[in-house]
Amino acid sequence: MAVYQGLDVGTAKPTAAQQAAVPHHLIDVVPPAEPFSVARWLAAAARAVDDCRARGRRILFVGGTPLYLRALRDGLAPLPPADDELRSRLTAEAATSGLAALHTRLAAVDPRAAARIHPHDAKRIIRALEVAETTSRPLSAAFAPAPHPIFDSHFLVLDIPRALLRDRIDRRVEQMFATGLVEETAAALAAPGGIGPTARQAAGYTEALDLLEGRIDRAEAIRRTQQRTRQLAKRQLTWLRSFRHAIWLAA
């Protein structure tokens, strides 16, 4: 989410001083109205790597998004393009029938994908159903990634004790709301194009939008953001355990 211009508080972007001390890449790439995909990020990351190497620099990839790290290491599967009409229909169905119904349907057509995708992960449930319906092949079996790792690297995971992680998440969310997350969201919403579907799903911004539109109050927005972020952290740890050569460091 740090690729989005103007979404600073909710993404914990490095400060101007930090960016001046150490060059950062793939920050403030596009306005929040634009969709952004892992494929697009991977292409931009490859260009950044080439730029750093041309200047003789060593590279650190830092973050907590395992899907992007997996793509960086293993490449992307040659999946079919998005079907906007089908995606809209599935999204509407999730809103009316519930996400559990879609996850159950996914389990029937692609049990391996359903076992891997969290029942609350709307984006990936819908994408897996979209692939199954448009290709008549399950996402889990029909498409193998074409490995093209950008570079051979050490993979380090900073493992924070769960109680400390939960406390840091809760305090971080409170700080986000105290230091302008809602105002930042309102400014992005008022800009040309507003907030697009990718940025809109980020923890914190979804809840800030609900607050601005009067669906929840501030206390509930904070509570929901804390809960979603804790769930996200749990899913990230599950993903990270799947990296066989990762080195886990107590932090």
C-alpha positions in Angstrom: 0.0 0.0 0.0 3.0 2.3 0.3 2.9 2.6 -3.5 0.0 5.0 -3.1 0.6 8.8 -3.0 -0.9 10.5 -0.1 -1.6 7.4 1.9 1.1 8.0 4.5 -0.3 7.6 8.0 -2.0 4.2 7.4 1.0 2.7 5.6 3.7 3.8 8.1 5.8 5.2 5.2 9.4 6.1 6.1 9.7 9.8 7.0 11.3 12.3 4.7 14.4 12.3 6.8 14.6 8.5 6.7 14.2 8.5 2.9 16.9 11.2 2.6 19.3 9.1 4.7 18.6 5.8 2.7 17.1 5.7 -0.8 13.7 3.9 -0.8 12.0 2.6 -3.9 8.4 1.8 -4.8 7.0 4.5 -2.5 4.5 7.1 -3.9 4.3 5.4 -7.3 0.6 5.9 -8.2 -2.5 7.9 -7.0 -4.9 6.0 -4.7 -7.5 5.9 -7.4 -5.4 3.4 -9.5 -5.7 -0.4 -9.1 -2.3 -2.0 -8.3 -1.4 -5.7 -8.7 1.4 -7.9 -7.6 2.4 -8.3 -11.3 2.7 -4.5 -11.7 4.7 -4.3 -8.4 7.0 -7.1 -9.6 7.8 -5.3 -12.8 8.5 -2.1 -10.9 10.7 -4.0 -8.4 12.8 -5.5 -11.3 13.4 -2.0 -12.6 14.4 -0.8 -9.1 16.8 -3.7 -8.8 18.4 -2.9 -12.1 18.8 0.8 -11.1 20.5 -0.2 -7.7 22.8 -2.7 -9.3 23.8 -0.2 -12.0 25.0 2.1 -9.1 26.8 -0.8 -7.4 24.4 -0.8 -4.4 23.3 -3.7 -2.3 19.6 -4.2 -1.9 17.2 -4.9 1.0 13.6 -5.9 0.4 11.7 -5.0 3.6 8.1 -5.5 4.4 5.5 -7.9 5.6 3.6 -8.9 2.5 4.5 -12.6 1.8 2.5 -12.8 -1.5 4.8 -10.2 -3.0 7.9 -11.8 -1.5 6.8 -15.2 -3.0 6.3 -13.5 -6.4 9.8 -11.9 -6.0 11.3 -15.3 -5.3 9.3 -17.7 -7.5 7.7 -15.5 -10.2 4.0 -15.4 -11.1 1.7 -18.0 -12.5 0.4 -17.2 -16.0 -3.2 -16.5 -14.8 -5.9 -15.2 -17.1 -6.7 -11.5 -17.0 -9.4 -10.2 -14.7 -13.0 -10.5 -15.8 -14.6 -7.3 -14.4 -18.2 -8.3 -15.1 -17.8 -11.7 -13.3 -15.8 -10.1 -10.5 -18.6 -7.5 -9.9 -21.2 -10.3 -9.9 -19.2 -12.4 -7.4 -18.6 -9.3 -5.2 -22.3 -8.5 -5.2 -23.1 -12.1 -4.3 -20.7 -12.0 -1.4 -22.5 -8.9 -0.1 -25.9 -10.5 -0.3 -25.2 -14.2 0.4 -22.1 -13.9 2.6 -18.5 -14.7 2.0 -18.9 -18.1 3.6 -21.2 -19.2 0.7 -18.5 -18.2 -1.8 -15.8 -20.1 0.2 -18.1 -23.2 0.3 -18.5 -23.0 -3.5 -14.8 -22.6 -4.0 -14.2 -25.7 -1.8 -16.5 -27.6 -4.2 -14.6 -26.6 -7.4 -11.1 -26.2 -6.0 -10.6 -27.7 -2.6 -6.9 -27.1 -2.5 -7.3 -23.4 -3.1 -10.1 -23.3 -0.5 -7.9 -24.9 2.0 -5.1 -22.4 1.3 -7.3 -19.3 1.2 -8.7 -17.9 4.5 -12.5 -17.9 4.6 -12.5 -14.1 5.2 -10.1 -13.3 2.4 -12.7 -12.0 -0.1 -10.3 -10.8 -2.7 -8.6 -14.2 -3.2 -11.8 -16.2 -2.9 -13.3 -14.2 -5.6 -10.2 -14.4 -7.8 -10.0 -18.2 -7.4 -13.7 -18.5 -8.4 -13.1 -16.1 -11.3 -10.3 -18.3 -12.6 -12.3 -21.5 -12.2 -15.3 -20.1 -14.0 -13.4 -18.4 -16.9 -11.0 -21.3 -17.6 -12.9 -24.4 -16.3 -9.7 -25.3 -14.5 -8.9 -24.9 -10.8 -6.5 -22.2 -9.8 -4.5 -24.6 -7.6 -3.8 -27.2 -10.4 -3.8 -25.5 -13.7 -1.3 -22.7 -13.5 2.3 -23.2 -12.4 4.5 -20.2 -11.8 7.3 -19.5 -14.2 10.3 -19.0 -11.8 12.4 -16.0 -12.4 13.8 -14.9 -9.1 15.2 -11.4 -9.3 18.2 -12.4 -7.2 19.5 -15.1 -4.8 19.1 -13.8 -1.3 18.9 -14.6 2.4 15.3 -14.5 3.7 15.1 -13.2 7.3 11.9 -13.2 9.4 11.8 -11.1 12.6 9.7 -13.1 15.0 8.1 -10.9 17.6 6.4 -12.5 20.6 2.7 -12.7 20.0 1.7 -10.7 23.1 4.1 -8.0 22.2 3.0 -8.0 18.5 -0.7 -7.7 19.5 0.1 -4.8 21.9 2.2 -3.0 19.2 -0.6 -3.5 16.7 -3.2 -2.0 19.0 -1.0 1.0 19.9 -0.1 1.5 16.3 -3.7 1.7 15.2 -4.6 4.1 18.0 -1.6 6.3 16.9 -2.8 6.2 13.2 -6.2 7.5 14.2 -4.7 10.1 16.5 -2.3 11.4 13.9 -4.6 12.0 11.0 -5.7 8.7 9.3 -9.3 9.9 8.9 -8.3 13.3 7.6 -5.8 11.6 5.2 -8.6 9.3 4.0 -11.0 12.2 3.5 -8.4 14.1 1.4 -7.7 11.1 -0.8 -11.5 10.6 -1.2 -11.8 14.2 -2.4 -9.0 14.0 -4.9 -9.7 13.3 -8.6 -10.7 9.7 -8.9 -11.1 9.2 -5.2 -9.9 6.0 -3.6 -9.8 3.0 -5.9 -10.7 -0.6 -5.1 -7.1 -1.7 -4.2 -6.4 1.1 -1.7 -9.9 0.9 -0.3 -9.4 -2.6 1.0 -6.4 -1.7 3.2 -6.8 -2.1 7.0 -7.5 1.3 8.4 -8.7 3.0 5.2 -11.7 0.7 4.9 -12.7 1.6 8.5 -11.9 5.3 8.0 -14.2 5.3 5.0 -17.0 3.6 7.0 -16.5 6.3 9.7 -16.6 9.2 7.2 -19.8 7.8 5.6 -21.5 7.5 9.0 -21.7 3.7 9.2 -19.6 3.3 12.4 -18.3 5.6 15.1 -14.6 6.3 15.8 -14.3 3.8 18.6 -15.7 1.0 16.4 -13.4 2.1 13.5 -10.4 1.7 15.8 -11.6 -1.6 17.2 -12.2 -3.1 13.7 -8.9 -1.9 12.4 -7.1 -3.5 15.4 -8.9 -6.7 14.8 -8.3 -6.8 11.1 -4.6 -6.0 11.5 -4.2 -8.8 14.1 -5.9 -11.2 11.6 -3.6 -9.9 8.9 -0.5 -10.5 11.1 -1.6 -14.0 11.8 -2.1 -14.8 8.1 1.3 -13.3 7.3 3.0 -15.6 9.9 1.3 -18.6 8.3 2.6 -17.5 4.9 6.1 -16.9 6.2 6.3 -20.4 7.7 5.8 -21.8 4.1 9.2 -20.3 3.0 11.4 -23.3 3.5 14.8 -21.5 3.6 13.7 -18.6 5.8 15.9 -17.8 8.8 13.8 -16.9 11.9 15.2 -14.4 14.3 13.8 -13.7 17.7 13.0 -10.0 17.9 
